[in-house]
Amino acid sequence: MLARMSSILPRFDFRAEYAQANDIGSSRSQYEDRTLIAPQIAVFGVADGMGGHQAGEVAAEHAVREVERVLSARAAQRAVEAYVTRSDLGARRQMYSELRHAMEQANATIRADAQSNPERGGMGTTLDVVWLARDHAFIGHAGDGRVYLARQRAVLQLTQDHVAQGKSDGFGRGNAYRSGITNALGISDVLTVDTLFVDVTRGDRLLLCSDGVYGQLDGEAELSELLREGTPKDAAAALIARAARLGRDNATAIVIEVGERFVKRSDQDRGLGAQDLERARQSPLLADLPLSFALTALSAAVEIEVQAGEGIPRVVANDLVAYIVLDGVVDCGGERRVGAGALLFPESLVGVPGVVDGLLAERPCRVLRVRADDFAEICAEPRLASELYRRIAQHLARSVARAG
């Protein structure tokens, strides 16, 4: 199935064009993916159901319907109205809260149905949700579906797969590794929801897809080429055509293109406010770097929140990642604590595994997460690459000297 739509979305500052496409897969008798396209509330989602006896499609259907119901309700609409009126950190966090609540409610609905209907026992689903407001995308994620952001310079993988270590290298693995999923709706009473926040601008494209899409691609270069192809309808069709040629699993894709801005605001929330930008530029990676270079480097970063007591891992779904701390306190072991401006796991940015696997958030933290592959793509510009890699080398050398 292939569909293309264009719309003015409520409380979103840009025109948007979006398309969805899917394929059942050569070895599947049932299509167990479900999509959520709710332009009336500027919400999009993809759920990939799991479970026998058609239970996967039931779980996926519960997921998308429940998220739409909760995000259409008064509390969520009040939250987005408050964010549109004043896009401060408190309003942003309320958006996160509503998004997590919607996915947690969907998890509870699936669990209750499975308990009432034993034949559906063990059913579950992955879920990725994009909620557009002002000039931002709020993203909720659980499982091994993915959300990507295609920009002029790079295609960024925004979400990280919730799979057991070593179960997937990200591309070309198809459905054989689904048993490695560690977090999804329906598999536990407690659901972990990753919430992300990115600014968007004219020409950006967002891709929501099931593993039946990205699992058939040779790598991010091929995904980048297909995602940028023609219109959103063309891109969705190209992605699914590629998946259908080689894939045996259900494959589903939604492509959203950010069009012309028609709402201009005096208080535009460009993701990193002045204070956050100042903190990020205190990091060894960006200190004293020209603003234009710093902003380009930060275009590879995704803002996430980490609660007190939660780990901050060096490797997420087999991807090396680094972080810049915006606020909060991180326990680095022993007597060492770091705060705003700290650069965590800098060795990840040059593809070198460190000796420490993870750190701990001593207090709630906001951090900018950068995948090594995304950083490398941003560094395609020689002058920027030379400066950033020089800074990483200097910082690592100083760290070794201090440790010695």
N, C-alpha and C positions, 0 to 999 in steps of 0.2 A: 504494500500500500504506500502511496506517495501523495502528500498533500502540501500545498504552499499557501501561506496566508500573509497578509500585511495588515498592520493595525496600529492605531494610536493607543498605547497602553495607559491605564490610569496611573497617575503619580510617577510616571517615567518620562524623563525629559527629552527623549528621542523617539522618532518614528522607528518602528521595528518591523522587520520582515522575518518570517520563520517558516520552517518546513519540517516535516517528519517523513521518515521512510522506514520500512521494515521488511524482513524476510524470515520465513519460518525455519529455514535451514534444511539441508538435505536429509538429515537423519531424525528429524523431529516430526511427530504426528500432531503435536499441539503447539500453538504459539502461546508462550507463558509470559512474555513481556507485556507491559502496559505503559502507556504514555499519559501524561497529564498536560494538557494544553488548556489553560484557563486565562485567556487574555483579559477577561473582565476584572481579574485581580493581579495580572502581570506575573503569573506563576506557571512554571513549566517543570515537568519531571519525567523520569524514566525509572521504571521498576522492572527487575528481572527476577521472575518467580522461580522458586526451587521447591521440589517435593513431588512425590509420585501421585498417581491417581488424579491428575489434573489439579492437584492442590496448589501447585506453584502459581497457576494463573489466578486462583482464588486469593492467594496472599498478595499478589501484585495488584489485583483489582482493589482489595481492601486498602492497600497502601495509598494508591493515587486518589481514591475517593475520599478517604479520611483526611488526607492532607488538604485537599481542596475544601472540604467542609470546615476544617479548623481555621484555615487561613482566610476563609470567607466570612468567618464569624466576627462579631463586634470587637472582641478583644484584639484580634490581629489587625483589624482595619483601623482601630484606634492607634495601635502601635505604628503603623505605616504612616498615618496622618501626622502623628507627632514627629516622626523622622523627617517627613517632607517639610514640616513647619520649622523644625530646628534640628539640624543634623549633627548634634553633639554626640559625645561618646555614650551618654546615658540612653539616648534615643536609639543609637545603633545597637547597644546591648539588649534593649527590649525587642528589637527585630530578631536578634539571635535567639532570644528566649522563646518567642512565638514560633520560630521555625523548629527549634528543638521540641517544643511542646507538640506541634503538629505531628512530627515523626514518632514521638513517644506514644501519642494517642493511637497512631496507626499500628505500632507494635503491639499495644494492648489489645486492640481489636482483633488482630491476627491470632494472638495467643488465646483469647477468649473463644474464638471460633474453633480453633484446633482442640481445645478442651471439650467443647460441646459436641464435636464431630470427630470421633476417634479415627475415622478413615482419612482425616486431614492432618493427623498427628505428624509433627516434624516439618510442616510446611513453613516456608519463609520466603523472603525476597530482599534483594538489594534495593536501594532507593537513593536517587540523586534529585535534588530539587533546586531550581533557580528562581529566586524572587527578585524582581526588578523594581527599584525605587530610586527616584531622583536620577543620578548618574552613576548608580552602583548596582552590582549584582550581589545579593546575599545567597549563599550556597549552603545547603545541608546535604550531608553525605553519610551513607552507611553501606558497607559491602565492597564489591569490586567493580561496580559501574564506575564511569569516569565523567568528569567535566573538564573540558579544555577551553582555553581562551586563545584565539588567534589574533595576533597583532601584526603590525607592519614588520617588526623586527624578529618576532619569535612566536612560536606556539607554545603556550605554557600549560602543563598538566596541573590543574588546580587541586585536584583531589588525590589522595593516596590510598591505594588498595588496602582493604582490611583482610589480609591473607596471612597465613602462617609463614614465618621466615623461610625463604628458599622455595616457596611453592610456585612462584611465578616471576619471570623476568620482564613482564610487562607487555611484550608483543609476541605474536606467533605461537601462543600456547593454547588457544581455543578454549574448550570447555573442560579439558582433562583435569584442571587444577581447582575446580569449584569446591572440592571437598576441603580445600585449605582455607576457606573463608572463616574468619574468626569473629566477625561481627556483622549481623544483618537483622532485619526485622523478622520477628517470629521465633528466633532460635533461643532467646533468653528473655526473662522478665526485665532484665536490665539492658537497655540499648545505649550504645555510645554513638553520639551524633557529632561528627566533625562539622563545625560552622566556619565558613570562610567569607571573606569580604574583599571585593575587587572593584576598582573604578573602571568604567567603560567609556568609550568615546566613539565618535563616528568612524565606521569602517571596521570596528571590532566584530569578531564572530565568536559565539559561544557554541560549543558542542556538548550535548549530553548523550551518552551512548552506553549500551550494555557491553559486556565483555565479548559478545559475539561479533562486535565490530572491531574494536582495537586488537583483539586476539588474533585477527587474520592479517594484520598489517606487518610489514617488514621492519618498521621503526617509525620514529617521529617525523623523519623526512617525508615518508610517503603519506603519513597522516596530514602533515602540513600542506602538501600538494593537493590532496583530495579536498581538504576542508576549505581551501581558498578557491576552489573551482567554481567559476560562473556565479549564478545566483545561489541563495540558500537551498533552493530546490535542487539545483544541479549538484551542489556539494553533498546533500543528503543522499541523492541518488547514486553518486559516484562511490560514496562510502559503503552503501549497502550492496551495490553491484560487486565491489571488491570482496566484501564479506560473503556474498552468495556464491561467488566462483569457487572459493576454497573452504567455506565454512559449513559445518554440520549443525551449528547451534542457532537458536533464535538470534536475530540481529536487529537492533533498533537504534535509530539516531534522530535527534532533534537538533537542527541548526538554527541559531538565532543571529541575525545580523543587525547591528546597531546602525540606524540610519541618520538622517538629518536631525540636528538638535532644533527643537521648536520652543523650548522653554529655557530662558536664560535667567540665572539667579545671581543675586549679589553675594550670596553666601554659599557658593558652590563648595560641596564637600569632595575634594579631590583625593579621597582616601587618606593620605598622610596630610594632616593639618600642619600648620607652621611649627607647632611645638614638637610633633612627632618627627617631622623632617629634620628639625634641629637635633633631636636625639639620635636619629639614624646616622646623621653626618658626624656624630661624635665617635662612631665606630672606627676601628683601625682601617677598615676597608674604604671608608668614604671621607675621613677627616681631611679637610682642606682641598678636597676634590672640587673642581668647578661644578657649579650647580647643574649645568646641562648634562655633564657626565654622571653626576650622582643620580639624577632623575632617570637617566637611561638604565643605569645599573639597577635601580629600584623597580623598574618595570618588570623585572623577573621575579619580584618578591610577592608573596601572598601573606596578608595579615591573618593571624590566628590567635585565639585566646587559649591559655592553659590555666586550669584551675590549680589552686594550692594543693600540693601533694601529688600532682600528676607528673609523669615523666616527660622529658623532652628528648626524643630519640635521635641518634646520629643517622640511623638507617631506617627508612620508612618504605616498606614493600620493596626492598632491595635497592632503593634509590638513596644515594648519599645526599644529605641535606645539611645546610648551615642555617644559622639564625642570627638576626640582629634584635636585641632586646629593646623594646620601646618603653615599657614600664614594668614594675614588679621586681622580684628578687629571685635569682636562680642559685641554688645550692650546687656548687661544683665539686663538693667533696672536701673532706678535711675541714679547714677553717675558712675556706675561700667562698665568698659570696660575690655575685656580680649583679649589676642593675642596668639601668638605661644606657644604651650605647655599646654594651658588651657584644662581641662577636663570638658566637658559639660554633665549634667545629669548623674552623676556617679551612682545615685540611680537606674537608669534603669538596670544596670548590675547585680543587685541583685533582680530584679523583682519588685521594689517598685516604684509606680508612684510618681512623685514629685509634688510640689505645683505650679510650673511654667510650662505652656503647651508649650511655644516656646520662642525662642530668635530671635534676628534680626542681620543680617550681616550689620554692619555699613560700612565696606569696602569689596570688593571682598575677599572671603575666600576660602582656600582649607582646607578641614577637612577629617579626617578619621572617618567613621561611623561604629559603631559596634552594631549589633542587640543582644539583651539579649540572645536569644536562641543560636545564633552562639557562643557567649562568653561562655555560659554554656557548649557547646560541646567541645570547646577548653580546658576548665578547667577539662576535664575528668582525666588528669594527676594529681595525688594528690598533689605533691610538688608545682607545678605551681598554682593549685587552692588555696592552703593554702596561698601562698604568695600574689596572686592577691586580694583575698577576704579580707585579712588582710589590705592591702593598701586601699581598698575601704572603709572599716569600719573606718580606721583612718582618711581618708579625709572627710568622712561624719561627723564624730565626731568634727573635727576642724571647719567645716562649720557651724555646729549647735552652737558651742561655740562662733564663731564670730558673728553670727546672734543674739545671746542672749546678 
